[in-house]
Amino acid sequence: MKTIRLNVRCGVRESAVFCRKHALKALAAAHPELWTAGGMIFTDSNVAARYGNAVARWLGGLPMFVMPAGEEHKNEETLFSLLGAMAKAGLRRNATLIALGGGVVGDVGGLAASLYMRGIACIQVPTTLLSQVDSAVGGKTAIDFCGVKNLVGAFYPPREVYVDPVFLGTLPHVALKCGLGEIVKHGALHAPIFARLSAAEDLFDLGFLAEIVPENIAFKAGIVQKDPFEGDLRRCLNLGHTTAHAIELASGLSHGECVLWGLILESGLAARHCAADPAFLGALAQLCRRVLGEAAPPPLEAARALLDKKNTAADRVTLTVPVAAEKYEILELPYPQYAAELKALGEELC
Ligand SMILES: NC(=O)c1ccc[n+]([C@@H]2O[C@H](COP(=O)([O-])OP(=O)(O)OC[C@H]3O[C@@H](n4cnc5c(N)ncnc54)[C@H](O)[C@@H]3O)[C@@H](O)[C@H]2O)c1
């Protein structure tokens, strides 16, 4: 695999994204200053267990802070423990934090880098499919707070991102499903990705995934560049997400699986309320189903959608729904209507 370099401009900052094999080796070679100016590796317990040897081989000598794996640890306790470890290690303003892991590590690590001494360099090495195609690109960082996902965060683009397909090889099937959720969402917004997904024999084939990751990064980068701080355009990336968040806490499913269910259910809402293309919505739902398998619709807690940060009024739910190829609409529904229609759509799917 040859190295693919993409530059992602996010406001005044630019991130260089390298898609290539042997990411840790390349990172170490490109940054000899890590051993003089200072650096720290931030990862989680699962990634440390699998890739600790590779880290020791290529980034040996750098201190490492390991958080317990899991979304439930994406909180202020982990954030401040990490900041404490950075302070104890004596990191200075010219130091670099390397966030090696999935979206949780990337989000917490990016936020810690933005806060420490008012901002030190951050390099992301995303190790899940979801983090490679989505969370490591775009500069959003956050922790969950007071029971609300991503309530406290900052826009803080990493200086560099190293995307290595090798990491995908140790992911459980559910983590591939999770990443495919965001990839299918990209497909709904970008016809060439949709066409490749629809034509793929095996959506879970690692070779196929390695090929489509750079295309997905380029697509997301294009959106981020035009709208770095989530004004109007970047809202398209919330496609299916309001309902996904309502499913996520009630079902315990992964974020991406919830996005797939969110896309299916919000397609149903779009069919009722928007001038939608039924053939496209049918093809989108079929693609979502190919990733989800035979699973029955999950439980959801519609009231969670009221907590969504994109809502403009306390009793209305604002959704970004798919309506046709590369087209979406912002749909606003009174909460009781949203809850009742979701219930009916869920029953139709059973
Ligand atoms: N910042 C953004 O723009 C953005 C976008 C989408 C999602 N997110 C956030 O990302 C998070 C979800 O990310 P995720 O799905 O990567 O979850 P995750 O970081 O929790 O990783 C999922 C699991 O896979 C394990 N893992 C990671 N890499 C592995 C590997 N190579 N082999 C084996 N196991 C590995 C992790 O330890 C974890 O148990 C959520 O918190 C979500 O809010 C952020």
The ligand as an SDF file (V2000), in Angstrom:
LIG
                    3D

 44 48  0  0  0  0  0  0  0  0999 V2000
  -14.7640   13.4100   17.4720 N   0  0  0  0  0  0  0  0  0  0  0  0
  -15.6180   13.0260   16.5630 C   0  0  0  0  0  0  0  0  0  0  0  0
  -15.8240   13.6920   15.5490 O   0  0  0  0  0  0  0  0  0  0  0  0
  -16.3610   11.7320   16.7440 C   0  0  0  0  0  0  0  0  0  0  0  0
  -17.0730   11.1700   15.6790 C   0  0  0  0  0  0  0  0  0  0  0  0
  -17.6940    9.9420   15.8640 C   0  0  0  0  0  0  0  0  0  0  0  0
  -17.5970    9.2890   17.0900 C   0  0  0  0  0  0  0  0  0  0  0  0
  -16.8870    9.8660   18.1020 N   0  0  0  0  0  0  0  0  0  0  0  0
  -16.7590    9.1880   19.3940 C   0  0  0  0  0  0  0  0  0  0  0  0
  -16.0150    7.9970   19.1960 O   0  0  0  0  0  0  0  0  0  0  0  0
  -16.3370    7.0670   20.2210 C   0  0  0  0  0  0  0  0  0  0  0  0
  -16.5410    5.7130   19.6170 C   0  0  0  0  0  0  0  0  0  0  0  0
  -15.3220    5.3350   18.9870 O   0  0  0  0  0  0  0  0  0  0  0  0
  -14.9490    3.7990   18.7650 P   0  0  0  0  0  0  0  0  0  0  0  0
  -16.0940    3.1130   18.1370 O   0  0  0  0  0  0  0  0  0  0  0  0
  -13.6450    3.7720   18.1140 O   0  0  0  0  0  0  0  0  0  0  0  0
  -14.9450    3.2390   20.2530 O   0  0  0  0  0  0  0  0  0  0  0  0
  -13.7680    2.8850   21.2680 P   0  0  0  0  0  0  0  0  0  0  0  0
  -12.7190    3.8950   21.2420 O   0  0  0  0  0  0  0  0  0  0  0  0
  -14.4460    2.6360   22.5770 O   0  0  0  0  0  0  0  0  0  0  0  0
  -13.2070    1.5230   20.6920 O   0  0  0  0  0  0  0  0  0  0  0  0
  -14.0600    0.3830   20.6380 C   0  0  0  0  0  0  0  0  0  0  0  0
  -13.3910   -0.8090   21.3040 C   0  0  0  0  0  0  0  0  0  0  0  0
  -12.3620   -1.3110   20.4510 O   0  0  0  0  0  0  0  0  0  0  0  0
  -11.1440   -1.4510   21.1870 C   0  0  0  0  0  0  0  0  0  0  0  0
  -10.0780   -1.2890   20.2100 N   0  0  0  0  0  0  0  0  0  0  0  0
   -9.5980   -0.1530   19.6870 C   0  0  0  0  0  0  0  0  0  0  0  0
   -8.7260   -0.4190   18.7000 N   0  0  0  0  0  0  0  0  0  0  0  0
   -8.6370   -1.7620   18.6220 C   0  0  0  0  0  0  0  0  0  0  0  0
   -7.9260   -2.6480   17.7600 C   0  0  0  0  0  0  0  0  0  0  0  0
   -7.1680   -2.2080   16.7590 N   0  0  0  0  0  0  0  0  0  0  0  0
   -8.0710   -3.9800   17.9550 N   0  0  0  0  0  0  0  0  0  0  0  0
   -8.9030   -4.4470   18.9310 C   0  0  0  0  0  0  0  0  0  0  0  0
   -9.6260   -3.6660   19.7450 N   0  0  0  0  0  0  0  0  0  0  0  0
   -9.4910   -2.3220   19.5820 C   0  0  0  0  0  0  0  0  0  0  0  0
  -11.2470   -0.4020   22.2460 C   0  0  0  0  0  0  0  0  0  0  0  0
  -10.4110   -0.7100   23.3430 O   0  0  0  0  0  0  0  0  0  0  0  0
  -12.7210   -0.4860   22.6280 C   0  0  0  0  0  0  0  0  0  0  0  0
  -12.9340   -1.5450   23.5190 O   0  0  0  0  0  0  0  0  0  0  0  0
  -17.5800    7.6170   20.8970 C   0  0  0  0  0  0  0  0  0  0  0  0
  -17.2210    8.1260   22.1420 O   0  0  0  0  0  0  0  0  0  0  0  0
  -18.0630    8.7240   19.9800 C   0  0  0  0  0  0  0  0  0  0  0  0
  -18.7190    9.7590   20.6730 O   0  0  0  0  0  0  0  0  0  0  0  0
  -16.2680   11.0650   17.9440 C   0  0  0  0  0  0  0  0  0  0  0  0
  1  2  1  0
  2  3  2  0
  2  4  1  0
  4  5  1  0
  4 44  2  0
  5  6  2  0
  6  7  1  0
  7  8  2  0
  8  9  1  0
  8 44  1  0
  9 10  1  0
  9 42  1  0
 10 11  1  0
 11 12  1  0
 11 40  1  0
 12 13  1  0
 13 14  1  0
 14 15  2  0
 14 16  1  0
 14 17  1  0
 17 18  1  0
 18 19  2  0
 18 20  1  0
 18 21  1  0
 21 22  1  0
 22 23  1  0
 23 24  1  0
 23 38  1  0
 24 25  1  0
 25 26  1  0
 25 36  1  0
 26 27  1  0
 26 35  1  0
 27 28  2  0
 28 29  1  0
 29 30  1  0
 29 35  2  0
 30 31  1  0
 30 32  2  0
 32 33  1  0
 33 34  2  0
 34 35  1  0
 36 37  1  0
 36 38  1  0
 38 39  1  0
 40 41  1  0
 40 42  1  0
 42 43  1  0
M  CHG  2   8   1  16  -1
M  END
$$$$
